Amino acid sequence: MCSPALEAVGSRMEKILLEIYDSLYKAFGPLHWWPGETPFEVSIGAILTQNTAWTNVEKAINRLKEHNLLSPECIRDIDINLLGEMIRSSGYYNQKAKKLKAFVDFLFLQYEGSMELMKETEMWTLRHELLQVNGIGMETADSIILYACYKPIFVVDAYTRRFLSRHKLIEEDAGYTHIQKLFMNNLPSDVAIYNEYHALIVQLGKELCSKTLPRCNICPLFVVITPFMGFFLAETIGVEETETEPVEVE
């Protein structure tokens, strides 16, 4: 059982995260993510979008569709070099061709090539399985689980880390799991909320919270977060760590 101090921090963080969601939704939503006609297409998109813009992924997916290749059977059977050419627009196409092959091999080995069978697997078990597949890391695995399998897991990306650290709700070097727990421990376990929240954060990052020239003066979160900046770090660090004597520097 956690201390009253930690419970207070948790409840306050819950309030902040819900207010952030509400503000972003009013500014950008609803966004109706993830683009894709089928769970398999969504999974392919989640792999192809690594280190590239979504517009490049769309070109690759459209080319696969034009050649009637967007199915587990076709991806399995196509020559890997030809597959690479089909997805060239997504960048790192030879590596991504191997990743697509690895995912489809996994799908057939574990689930007879069926996304529907895969979706029946318990969420954390499926996550563990996906992370064993070559080329699938935590963000990609969680994107497949949330958007293709409709299971309540929160997807963390660079945009998420950026806006949280800028508003001092996490430390700059906070890891993926820490950030994911921040959301999942303080929000309802709801696929629709996690889906829309992640999409809204991406939109925020693209339009306002850019890496080099953030437009903070027109950010919808300025009024929401500013009064709380740093509270979470200060209070959790104070609770978790023991006090030490200050060290004098000569």
C-alpha positions in Angstrom: 0.0 0.0 0.0 1.4 3.4 -1.0 1.7 6.3 1.4 -0.9 9.1 1.5 1.7 11.4 0.0 2.1 9.1 -3.1 -1.6 8.7 -3.3 -2.0 12.5 -3.4 0.6 12.7 -6.2 -1.2 10.1 -8.1 -4.6 11.7 -7.9 -3.1 15.1 -8.8 -1.4 13.6 -11.8 -4.6 12.0 -12.9 -6.3 15.4 -12.8 -3.5 16.9 -14.9 -3.5 14.1 -17.5 -7.2 14.3 -17.9 -7.1 18.1 -18.3 -4.3 17.8 -20.9 -6.5 15.3 -22.8 -9.5 17.6 -22.6 -7.5 20.6 -23.8 -5.9 18.7 -26.7 -9.2 17.2 -27.7 -10.8 20.6 -27.9 -7.8 21.9 -30.0 -7.3 19.0 -32.4 -9.7 16.2 -31.9 -11.2 13.8 -32.8 -8.5 12.4 -35.0 -9.8 8.9 -35.7 -6.5 7.0 -35.6 -5.0 4.7 -36.7 -5.2 5.0 -40.5 -5.8 1.5 -42.0 -8.6 -0.6 -43.4 -7.7 -3.8 -41.6 -5.8 -4.9 -38.5 -3.1 -6.4 -40.7 -2.7 -3.1 -42.6 -2.4 -1.3 -39.3 0.3 -3.7 -38.2 2.2 -3.2 -41.4 1.9 0.6 -41.0 3.2 0.4 -37.4 6.4 -1.3 -38.7 6.9 0.9 -41.7 6.5 4.2 -39.8 9.7 3.6 -37.9 12.0 6.6 -38.5 9.9 8.1 -41.3 6.9 10.4 -41.9 3.5 8.9 -42.3 3.2 10.3 -45.8 6.0 8.0 -46.8 4.3 5.0 -45.2 1.1 5.7 -47.1 3.0 5.6 -50.4 4.4 2.2 -49.5 1.1 0.8 -48.4 -0.7 2.1 -51.5 1.9 0.4 -53.7 1.4 -2.9 -51.9 -2.3 -2.5 -52.4 -1.9 -1.7 -56.1 0.0 -5.0 -56.5 -2.5 -6.9 -54.3 0.3 -7.7 -51.8 -1.3 -6.5 -48.6 -2.1 -9.8 -47.0 -0.1 -12.1 -44.7 0.1 -14.8 -47.4 1.5 -12.4 -50.0 4.0 -10.8 -47.7 5.2 -14.3 -46.7 5.5 -15.5 -50.3 7.0 -12.4 -52.1 10.7 -12.3 -52.7 12.3 -10.1 -50.1 14.1 -7.9 -52.6 10.9 -7.2 -54.5 9.2 -6.5 -51.2 11.9 -4.0 -50.4 11.3 -2.2 -53.8 7.6 -2.1 -53.0 8.2 -0.3 -49.8 11.1 1.8 -50.9 9.3 5.1 -50.1 9.2 4.3 -46.3 13.0 4.5 -46.1 15.4 1.8 -44.8 13.4 -0.4 -47.1 15.7 -3.5 -47.0 15.7 -3.5 -43.2 11.9 -3.0 -43.1 11.4 -5.8 -45.7 13.1 -8.1 -43.2 11.0 -6.8 -40.4 7.8 -7.3 -42.3 8.9 -10.9 -43.2 9.7 -11.5 -39.5 6.4 -10.3 -38.3 4.5 -12.4 -40.9 6.6 -15.5 -40.0 5.6 -14.9 -36.4 2.0 -14.5 -37.3 1.9 -17.9 -39.2 4.0 -19.7 -36.6 2.0 -18.6 -33.6 -1.5 -17.8 -35.0 -1.9 -19.6 -38.4 -1.5 -16.2 -40.2 -4.6 -14.9 -38.5 -4.8 -11.5 -36.9 -8.1 -12.5 -35.4 -6.4 -15.4 -33.5 -3.6 -13.0 -32.4 -6.2 -10.6 -31.0 -7.5 -13.2 -28.7 -4.2 -13.4 -26.8 -3.9 -11.7 -23.4 -2.4 -8.3 -23.8 0.9 -8.6 -21.8 1.5 -12.1 -23.2 1.1 -10.8 -26.7 3.4 -7.9 -26.0 6.1 -10.3 -24.8 5.7 -12.3 -27.9 5.9 -9.3 -30.2 9.0 -8.0 -28.5 10.7 -11.3 -29.5 10.2 -10.5 -33.2 13.1 -9.1 -35.0 12.6 -5.3 -35.6 9.7 -4.8 -33.2 10.5 -2.6 -30.2 8.2 -1.4 -27.5 6.6 1.5 -29.4 5.9 -0.7 -32.5 4.6 -3.6 -30.4 2.3 -1.3 -28.4 1.0 0.4 -31.6 0.0 -3.0 -32.9 -1.6 -4.0 -29.6 -3.6 -0.8 -29.3 -4.5 0.0 -32.8 -4.7 -3.4 -34.5 -5.8 -5.6 -31.6 -7.9 -3.0 -29.7 -6.3 -3.7 -26.3 -5.7 -0.9 -23.7 -2.0 -0.2 -23.7 -0.6 3.3 -23.9 1.8 4.1 -26.8 4.8 6.3 -25.9 6.8 8.1 -28.6 9.3 11.0 -28.9 6.4 13.5 -29.0 5.2 12.1 -25.6 8.6 12.4 -24.0 9.2 15.8 -25.4 6.0 17.5 -24.2 6.1 15.9 -20.7 9.8 16.8 -20.1 9.3 20.3 -21.3 6.5 20.8 -18.8 8.7 19.0 -16.1 6.2 16.2 -15.6 9.0 13.7 -16.1 12.7 13.8 -16.0 14.4 14.3 -19.4 16.0 10.8 -19.3 12.8 9.0 -18.2 12.5 5.6 -19.8 9.7 4.2 -22.0 8.2 2.0 -19.2 8.2 4.8 -16.7 6.3 7.1 -19.1 3.9 4.4 -20.0 3.1 3.7 -16.4 2.5 7.4 -15.8 -0.4 7.3 -18.2 -1.7 3.8 -17.5 -1.7 4.2 -13.7 -3.5 7.5 -13.8 -6.1 7.1 -16.7 -9.0 4.7 -17.1 -8.0 1.5 -18.9 -9.8 2.4 -22.1 -8.8 1.7 -25.7 -10.7 4.7 -27.1 -9.0 7.1 -24.6 -5.5 5.7 -25.2 -6.1 5.7 -28.9 -7.2 9.3 -29.1 -4.7 10.6 -26.5 -1.7 9.2 -28.4 -3.0 10.7 -31.6 -3.6 14.1 -30.0 0.0 14.1 -28.6 1.4 13.4 -32.1 -0.7 16.2 -33.5 0.6 18.5 -30.7 4.2 17.6 -31.5 3.7 18.1 -35.2 1.9 21.5 -35.1 3.2 23.2 -31.9 5.7 21.2 -29.8 8.4 20.8 -32.4 11.9 19.7 -31.5 13.7 23.0 -32.2 11.1 25.8 -32.5 8.2 25.1 -30.2 5.3 27.5 -30.4 4.6 27.7 -26.7 2.7 31.0 -26.9 -0.2 29.4 -28.7 -0.1 25.9 -27.1 -3.4 24.8 -25.6 -1.5 23.3 -22.6 0.2 26.5 -21.5 -2.6 27.5 -19.1 -3.4 23.9 -18.1 0.1 22.7 -17.1 2.1 25.8 -16.1 0.6 26.0 -12.6 1.7 22.4 -11.9 5.1 22.4 -13.5 7.6 20.4 -11.5 5.2 19.3 -8.8 5.4 15.7 -9.8 9.2 15.5 -9.9 9.5 17.4 -6.7 7.0 15.4 -4.7 7.9 11.9 -6.0 11.6 12.5 -5.6 11.0 13.8 -2.1 9.0 10.7 -1.2 11.1 8.1 -2.8 14.6 9.3 -1.8 16.0 9.8 1.7 17.3 13.2 2.6 21.0 13.7 2.6 23.2 16.5 4.0 24.1 19.2 1.5 27.6 19.1 0.2 29.5 22.3 0.2 31.4 23.2 -3.0 34.6 25.2 -2.6 
